[in-house]
C-alpha cells in the first residue's frame, strides 16, 4: 500500500494535482488514531487524500475495483493521520451511516397449486451495502450461486436460473436482477397452501443472549432496507389468513411491514431502519428483543385455501 500510494501521489503531482499521504488503522471494525499521541505504530494501512473544493476525496490505491472516492467498510468513518508539507493533521474519513447504507429489494413471485415458487428479484444497494454486494460482479458462477443459496437460506430447494449485474460506479450503486425457482416453497396441508410471504429479505435470527453483558452495544454503521414483494397464486385458491400490519419504533431503529390483497394478489411492503450509535450494556436485551420480534414477524405465514 505504501508503494502504490506514493506512486499515485507522484503521478498526480506530475499533472498538478495535490494529494496527501494518509496513515489509517484499516479493517471492518472502526479504530481511530489517538489525537494526542498519533504514531505510525497505530496504523496498518496507507491511503491517499485529494483536497478539492473544501473537502477530501479519499483513494485506496491498493484497490482495483472500488469506485473513485469510495472507501467502503475497510477505512470509513475513522480518525486518520494525514501528512501535509507543513505537518501532520488528524482528520476523519467519510462516514456511511443509517440510510446511506440502502438496500432496496423488489420481488415478484408466483406459486402453483403444488406450492412451487417461480420469481424475479431486483436488489439495489448503496453505501456499505454496495460494498457487501458489488464483488459478485467478478465472482465465478459457482460462487455466485452459492452466495444466493446462502443469502436466501430461508428458501429450500432454491435454483438460481439467471442473474445479471449492473455496477454504476458514478452513482456507487449495484443492481442485481435474478430469476429463481424453488420446489415446494409453500407447504401443502389438505386443501391449503401455507408459506412465508416475505421470501426475499427475511431476518432469520436474532443476536445471541448474554446473561450478564458487561460491554456497551455499538452499532457502527446502521442501514436501511426497503422491500416490496408481489405474490401471485392459482385462481382456485383464496386467502384464508393474512398477517396484520405491524410497526415497531425503538431507539435502535424502526420496522414496518404490511400485507395487502390487491387485484387477487398479495403485496408485502417492508421497511427496516437500524440506527448507528453506542448504547449502554443494559440496552442489549431490548435490542435483542427488537431483533427477535422482527424475526418472528418476518416469518409470519399466509394461508391459502381452495375455493
C-alpha positions in Angstrom: 0.0 0.0 0.0 2.9 2.4 0.7 4.5 2.0 -2.6 1.2 2.3 -4.6 0.1 5.3 -2.6 3.5 7.1 -3.2 3.4 6.1 -6.9 -0.1 7.5 -7.3 0.8 10.7 -5.4 3.8 11.2 -7.7 1.5 10.7 -10.8 -0.9 13.2 -9.5 1.9 15.7 -8.7 3.1 15.4 -12.3 -0.2 16.7 -13.6 -0.6 19.4 -11.0 -2.9 17.6 -8.6 -2.1 18.0 -4.9 -2.6 14.9 -2.6 -1.6 13.8 0.9 -0.3 10.5 2.3 -2.6 9.2 5.0 -2.0 6.6 7.7 -5.0 4.6 8.9 -6.0 1.7 11.0 -7.9 -0.4 8.4 -10.4 -3.1 8.9 -14.2 -3.6 9.2 -14.1 -2.5 12.9 -13.5 1.2 13.1 -10.4 2.1 15.1 -9.4 5.8 15.5 -5.9 7.4 15.7 -5.3 8.8 19.1 -5.4 12.6 18.6 -3.0 13.4 21.4 -0.4 10.7 20.6 -0.6 9.8 17.0 2.1 7.5 15.8 2.9 5.2 12.9 2.5 2.2 15.3 -1.2 2.8 15.4 -1.9 2.3 11.7 -1.7 -0.7 9.4 -2.6 0.8 6.0 -2.0 3.8 3.8 -4.4 5.7 1.6 -4.4 9.0 -0.3 -6.4 12.2 0.3 -7.0 14.6 -2.5 -8.2 18.1 -1.4 -10.8 19.7 -3.7 -13.4 22.4 -3.1 -13.0 22.3 0.7 -13.2 18.6 1.2 -11.0 15.5 0.9 -11.5 12.7 -1.7 -10.2 9.5 -0.4 -8.5 6.9 -2.6 -7.3 3.5 -1.6 -4.6 2.9 -4.2 -4.4 -0.9 -3.5 -8.0 -1.5 -4.7 -8.6 -2.1 -8.3 -12.3 -2.5 -8.0 -13.7 0.2 -5.7 -15.2 3.4 -7.3 -13.1 6.6 -7.1 -13.7 8.3 -3.7 -15.5 5.3 -2.2 -13.7 3.7 0.8 -16.2 1.0 1.9 -16.0 -0.5 5.3 -12.2 -1.0 5.3 -11.3 2.6 6.1 -14.6 4.5 6.6 -15.5 6.9 9.4 -12.4 6.9 11.5 -9.7 9.3 12.6 -6.6 9.1 10.4 -3.2 10.8 10.3 -2.9 13.0 7.2 0.6 14.2 6.3 0.9 17.7 4.8 4.2 19.6 4.0 3.6 21.8 7.0 2.9 18.9 9.4 0.5 16.2 10.4 -3.2 16.6 10.8 -5.8 14.3 12.4 -9.0 14.2 10.4 -11.9 11.8 9.8 -12.6 9.7 6.7 -16.1 9.6 5.0 -18.9 8.0 7.0 -21.7 5.8 5.7 -24.5 5.9 8.3 -28.0 4.6 8.5 -30.0 5.4 5.3 -26.7 6.0 3.4 -26.5 2.2 3.5 -29.5 1.4 1.4 -30.8 -1.9 0.1 -34.0 -1.9 -2.0 -35.5 -5.2 -3.0 -38.3 -5.5 -5.5 -39.6 -9.0 -5.9 -42.4 -10.8 -7.7 -43.1 -14.5 -7.5 -45.9 -16.9 -8.3 -47.0 -20.1 -6.6 -48.6 -23.0 -8.4 -51.1 -25.4 -6.9 -48.2 -27.7 -5.8 -46.6 -24.9 -3.8 -43.7 -24.4 -6.2 -42.2 -20.9 -6.4 -41.1 -19.0 -9.6 -40.0 -15.4 -9.3 -37.9 -12.4 -10.3 -36.0 -10.2 -7.9 -34.1 -6.9 -8.2 -31.8 -5.8 -5.5 -30.3 -2.3 -5.4 -27.6 -1.5 -2.9 -25.7 1.7 -1.9 -23.2 2.7 0.7 -21.8 -0.1 2.8 -24.4 -2.4 1.5 -23.0 -1.7 -2.0 -19.6 -2.8 -0.6 -21.1 -6.1 0.6 -22.6 -6.9 -2.8 -20.6 -5.4 -5.7 -17.9 -8.0 -5.5 -20.3 -10.5 -7.1 -19.7 -8.9 -10.4 -16.2 -10.5 -10.6 -17.0 -13.8 -8.9 -17.1 -17.3 -10.6 -20.6 -18.6 -11.4 -20.5 -21.3 -8.8 -19.6 -18.8 -6.1 -22.4 -16.6 -7.1 -24.9 -19.4 -6.9 -23.5 -20.4 -3.5 -23.9 -16.8 -2.3 -27.6 -16.6 -3.2 -28.4 -20.0 -1.7 -26.8 -18.8 1.5 -28.4 -15.3 1.3 -31.8 -16.9 0.8 -31.3 -19.8 3.2 -35.0 -19.5 4.1 -35.9 -20.8 0.6 -35.5 -24.6 0.4 -34.7 -26.2 -2.9 -33.7 -22.8 -4.4 -32.5 -22.7 -8.0 -30.9 -19.6 -9.5 -31.8 -19.7 -13.2 -30.4 -16.3 -14.4 -28.6 -13.4 -12.9 -27.3 -10.1 -14.3 -25.4 -7.3 -12.6 -25.1 -3.5 -13.2 -22.4 -1.7 -11.4 -22.8 2.1 -11.6 -19.5 3.4 -10.3 -20.5 7.0 -10.7 -23.6 6.7 -8.6 -22.0 4.0 -6.4 -25.0 1.7 -6.8 -25.1 -2.0 -7.6 -28.1 -3.7 -9.1 -28.8 -7.4 -9.2 -31.5 -9.0 -11.3 -32.4 -12.6 -10.9 -34.8 -15.3 -11.9 -35.3 -18.1 -9.3 -37.3 -21.2 -8.7 -38.0 -23.3 -5.6 -39.8 -26.6 -5.4 -42.2 -26.9 -2.5 -41.8 -23.4 -1.1 -45.3 -23.4 0.2 -46.3 -26.4 2.4 -49.4 -28.3 1.4 -51.9 -29.3 4.1 -55.1 -30.9 2.7 -56.8 -28.0 0.7 -54.3 -25.4 1.9 -51.0 -23.8 0.9 -49.0 -22.3 3.8 -46.0 -20.1 3.2 -43.9 -17.1 4.4 -44.9 -14.2 2.2 -41.7 -12.3 2.8 -39.4 -14.5 0.8 -36.6 -12.3 -0.4 -35.4 -10.3 2.6 -36.2 -12.3 5.6 -34.5 -11.9 9.0 -33.6 -15.4 10.2 -32.0 -14.9 13.6 -31.5 -12.5 16.4 -28.3 -11.6 18.3 -27.2 -14.1 20.9 -28.3 -13.9 24.5 -25.9 -12.7 27.2 -27.0 -13.2 30.8 -24.5 -10.7 32.2 -23.3 -8.4 29.4 -20.5 -6.0 30.6 -19.7 -4.1 27.4 -21.7 -1.4 25.6 -23.7 -2.2 22.5 -22.1 -0.4 19.5 -23.9 -0.2 16.1 -21.1 1.3 13.9 -23.0 2.0 10.7 -26.7 1.2 10.6 -28.7 0.6 7.4 -32.0 1.0 5.7 -33.8 -1.8 3.8 -36.9 -1.2 1.7 -38.7 -4.2 0.2 -41.7 -4.7 -2.0 -42.9 -8.2 -2.9 -45.9 -9.1 -5.1 -47.2 -12.7 -4.9 -49.5 -14.4 -7.5 -51.3 -17.6 -6.7 -53.6 -20.0 -8.5 -57.2 -18.9 -9.2 -58.6 -22.0 -7.4 -57.2 -20.6 -4.1 -58.3 -17.7 -2.0 -56.7 -16.1 1.1 -57.8 -17.7 4.4 -55.4 -15.9 6.6 -53.2 -12.8 6.0 -50.9 -11.3 8.7 -51.7 -8.0 10.1 -49.8 -4.7 9.6 -47.1 -4.2 12.2 -44.9 -1.3 13.2 -42.1 -1.1 15.7 -40.3 2.0 16.9 -37.3 1.9 19.3 -34.2 3.9 20.0 -32.2 1.4 17.9 -34.4 1.8 14.8 -37.8 1.2 13.2 -39.5 -1.6 11.4 -42.8 -1.7 9.5 -44.5 -4.4 7.4 -47.9 -4.5 5.7 -49.7 -7.3 3.9 -52.2 -6.2 1.3 -54.6 -8.0 -1.0 -54.7 -6.2 -4.4 -56.4 -7.5 -7.6 -56.3 -11.1 -6.4 -52.6 -10.9 -5.4 -50.7 -10.4 -2.2 -48.4 -7.4 -1.8 -45.9 -7.2 1.0 -44.3 -3.8 1.8 -41.5 -3.8 4.4 -39.0 -1.3 5.8 -36.3 -1.7 8.4 -34.0 1.1 9.7 -31.2 0.3 12.1 -29.6 3.4 13.6 -25.9 3.7 14.3 -25.0 4.5 17.9 -23.4 3.4 21.2 -25.8 2.2 23.9 -25.2 1.0 27.5 -24.9 -2.7 28.1 -28.3 -2.5 29.9 -29.9 -1.8 26.5 -28.7 -5.0 24.9 -31.7 -7.1 26.0 -34.1 -4.5 24.5 -32.1 -4.5 21.2 -32.1 -8.3 21.1 -35.9 -8.3 21.7 -36.4 -5.8 18.9 -34.5 -8.1 16.5 -36.3 -11.2 17.8 -39.7 -9.6 17.2 -38.7 -8.7 13.6 -37.6 -12.3 13.0 -40.9 -13.5 14.3 -43.0 -11.1 12.2 -40.8 -11.7 9.1 -41.6 -15.4 9.3 -45.4 -15.0 9.8 -47.2 -17.2 7.3 -50.0 -16.7 4.8 -52.7 -19.4 4.4 -54.4 -20.1 1.1 -57.4 -22.4 0.8 -59.1 -23.9 -2.2 -62.4 -22.2 -3.1 
